[in-house]
Amino acid sequence: MPILELKKVVKKYRVGKEIVTALNSVDLSVETGEFIAILGTSGCGKTTLLNIAAGLERPTRGEVIFRGVAISKLKENKMVPFRRTQMGFIFQSYNLLSAMTAQENVALPLVFDGIAPKERIKRARKVLAGVGIADRSMHKPAEMSGGQQQRTSIARALITNPRIIFADEPTGNLDTKTTMEVLALLQRAVKDNGQTLILVTHDNDVARFADRIIQMVDGQIVAEERGGMSI
C-alpha cells in the first residue's frame, strides 16, 4: 500500500474577483522509502501540491490518503498529531528560532511529546552529529552559515523519526557545493531510515537526485521520469 495518495485533487483560490485553479485533478501515488522530486517553474502549483499532501491546506475537491487515513477530511485538531509524529518539514528559509541554539531548535519538536529536557538535548546532539555539525550545537542561527542552518533544519525534521519528509526548495538559498552536501544528507536519510521524501524544486539538477521526478505545468502533472543520480 502506498504511504501517500492524492486522488483527483483540485485546489482553487479566490484572487480578487477571479477564481484561480492552482491544482487541476492531480493524481499521485508515493511508495514507502521513495524520494520524489516535484519539479516546475514558479507558479506551477508544486508548493500547493506539497502543502495539500502534508495536510497544511485542504483541497477544494479530491482526496489525500496518508497511510490509509483520508487526512483531507480530518479536522485540524486531528491533523496536528499526524504532522507532529508522522511528518517532518524542511524549508528554504530554514525557519529556525533566532534566540535558540542549534540543539534547542532541533529538540523543539520533542517538547510536544513530553520528553524530559535532558533527553531532548541528548537526542538533538545525536542527530546534529548525524548531519555533520556536532561542533555547532551551541551556536545560534546568526552564528552559522546557510549550509549549517539548513543542516540544523534537516536535523529538526529527522528528530521525531517521521514516516515522510516534505522539503520545499531546501537548497534554494545554498551555493552549489553546499547543495550537493544537503542532497547527500537527504538521500542518506531516505536510504538508511526507510523514510519517504517529497522535495519541491525548480532546479533540474537537484531533481535528478530523486528516484522519481514529477514535472508540473499549470497545476497539472504533465510528465514523470526516473532520476536516481547519487553523490
C-alpha positions in Angstrom: 0.0 0.0 0.0 1.4 3.5 -0.9 2.3 5.7 2.0 0.6 8.7 0.3 -2.0 9.0 -2.4 -3.6 12.1 -4.0 -6.8 11.3 -5.9 -8.3 13.8 -8.4 -7.1 16.7 -6.2 -8.3 20.2 -7.2 -7.3 23.4 -5.4 -8.9 26.7 -6.3 -8.2 30.2 -4.8 -10.1 33.4 -5.0 -7.8 36.3 -6.0 -9.9 39.4 -6.0 -12.9 38.7 -8.3 -11.0 35.8 -10.0 -11.0 32.1 -9.2 -7.5 30.7 -9.8 -7.0 27.0 -10.3 -3.7 26.0 -8.6 -4.1 22.3 -9.0 -6.3 20.6 -11.6 -7.3 17.0 -11.0 -3.9 15.8 -9.7 -3.3 12.1 -9.1 -0.1 10.9 -7.3 0.9 7.8 -5.5 4.1 7.6 -3.4 5.6 4.4 -2.1 7.3 4.0 1.3 11.0 4.8 1.1 10.7 6.7 -2.2 12.5 10.0 -2.9 10.3 12.1 -5.2 11.1 15.5 -6.7 8.2 17.8 -7.7 9.8 19.9 -10.5 8.4 23.0 -12.1 8.7 26.8 -12.5 7.3 29.4 -10.1 3.5 29.3 -10.1 3.1 25.8 -11.5 1.4 24.6 -8.3 4.2 22.5 -6.8 4.2 24.1 -3.4 0.4 24.0 -3.3 0.7 20.2 -4.0 3.2 19.8 -1.2 1.1 21.7 1.3 -2.0 19.7 0.4 -0.1 16.4 0.6 1.1 17.4 4.1 -2.3 18.4 5.3 -1.3 22.1 5.6 -4.1 23.1 3.2 -7.3 21.4 2.2 -8.1 20.5 -1.4 -11.2 22.1 -3.0 -12.1 18.7 -4.3 -10.4 15.3 -4.2 -8.8 13.2 -1.5 -5.5 12.9 0.2 -4.8 9.5 1.9 -1.8 9.1 4.2 -1.1 5.5 5.5 -4.7 4.6 4.8 -6.2 7.6 6.5 -8.1 10.3 4.5 -6.3 13.2 6.0 -8.0 15.7 3.7 -11.2 15.0 5.7 -9.7 15.4 9.1 -10.3 18.5 11.3 -7.2 20.4 12.3 -7.2 19.1 15.8 -7.0 15.6 14.5 -4.4 16.6 11.8 -1.9 18.2 14.2 -0.9 14.8 15.8 -0.3 13.3 12.3 2.0 16.2 11.4 3.8 16.1 14.7 4.5 12.4 14.8 4.5 11.2 11.2 5.8 14.1 9.2 9.0 16.2 9.0 9.3 19.6 7.3 12.3 21.4 5.7 12.0 24.9 4.3 14.1 27.1 2.0 14.3 29.8 4.7 15.3 27.3 7.5 12.7 28.6 9.9 15.0 28.4 12.9 14.3 30.4 16.1 17.0 33.1 16.4 17.1 33.1 20.2 17.7 29.4 20.4 20.9 27.4 19.8 21.1 24.7 17.2 20.4 21.9 19.7 17.5 23.8 21.2 16.0 24.3 17.7 16.4 20.6 16.9 15.0 19.5 20.2 11.9 21.7 20.0 9.6 19.1 18.3 10.2 16.8 21.3 8.8 19.3 23.7 5.3 18.5 22.5 5.8 14.8 23.1 6.5 15.4 26.8 10.1 14.2 26.7 12.3 15.4 29.5 14.8 18.3 28.8 18.0 16.2 29.3 16.7 13.5 27.0 15.7 16.1 24.4 19.1 17.6 24.3 20.8 14.2 24.2 18.7 13.2 21.1 19.3 16.6 19.5 23.1 16.3 19.8 23.0 12.8 18.3 21.0 14.0 15.3 23.2 17.1 14.8 26.2 14.7 14.8 24.5 12.7 12.2 24.2 15.7 9.9 27.8 16.7 10.5 27.5 19.7 12.7 28.0 18.4 16.3 30.5 21.2 16.8 27.8 23.8 16.1 25.3 22.5 18.7 25.7 25.6 21.0 25.6 28.1 18.1 22.6 30.3 17.4 21.4 30.7 13.7 23.2 34.1 13.3 26.5 32.4 14.2 26.1 29.7 11.5 26.5 29.6 7.7 23.5 29.0 5.4 24.6 25.4 5.0 24.9 24.9 8.7 21.5 26.4 9.3 19.9 24.1 6.7 21.6 21.0 8.3 20.1 22.1 11.6 16.7 22.3 9.8 17.2 18.8 8.5 18.2 17.6 11.9 15.0 19.1 13.3 12.9 17.3 10.7 14.6 14.0 11.4 14.5 14.0 15.2 11.0 12.6 15.5 11.9 9.8 13.1 9.0 10.8 10.8 7.5 8.4 8.2 7.7 11.1 5.5 9.6 14.4 5.0 8.4 17.3 3.0 11.1 19.7 1.7 10.1 22.9 0.0 13.1 24.2 -2.1 15.6 23.2 0.6 18.6 24.1 -1.5 17.2 27.4 -2.9 19.5 29.6 -0.7 22.6 27.5 -0.9 25.7 27.5 -3.1 26.5 24.5 -5.4 28.9 22.8 -3.0 26.5 23.1 0.0 23.6 22.0 -2.2 25.4 18.7 -3.0 26.1 18.2 0.7 22.5 18.7 1.6 21.2 16.4 -1.1 23.6 13.7 0.0 22.2 14.1 3.6 18.6 13.7 2.3 19.5 10.7 0.1 21.1 9.0 3.1 18.1 9.7 5.3 15.8 8.0 2.9 18.1 5.0 2.3 19.3 4.4 5.9 16.0 5.1 7.7 13.5 3.8 5.2 11.9 7.3 5.1 9.9 8.8 2.3 10.9 12.2 0.9 8.9 14.6 -1.3 11.1 17.6 -2.4 9.9 20.6 -4.3 12.4 22.3 -6.6 12.6 24.5 -9.7 16.2 23.1 -10.4 16.6 20.2 -12.9 20.0 19.4 -11.4 18.5 19.0 -7.9 15.6 16.9 -9.2 17.9 14.4 -10.8 18.9 13.0 -7.4 15.4 11.8 -6.7 14.2 8.3 -7.5 11.3 9.8 -9.5 10.8 13.2 -11.0 7.3 14.6 -11.3 7.1 17.5 -13.8 4.3 20.1 -13.2 3.0 22.8 -15.5 -0.1 25.0 -14.8 -1.4 22.9 -11.9 -1.1 19.6 -13.6 1.4 16.7 -13.7 2.5 16.5 -17.3 5.4 14.0 -17.1 7.2 11.6 -14.9 10.8 10.2 -15.3 13.3 8.3 -13.3 16.1 10.0 -11.5 18.3 8.2 -9.1 21.6 10.1 -9.5 23.8 9.7 -6.5 26.5 11.9 -4.9 
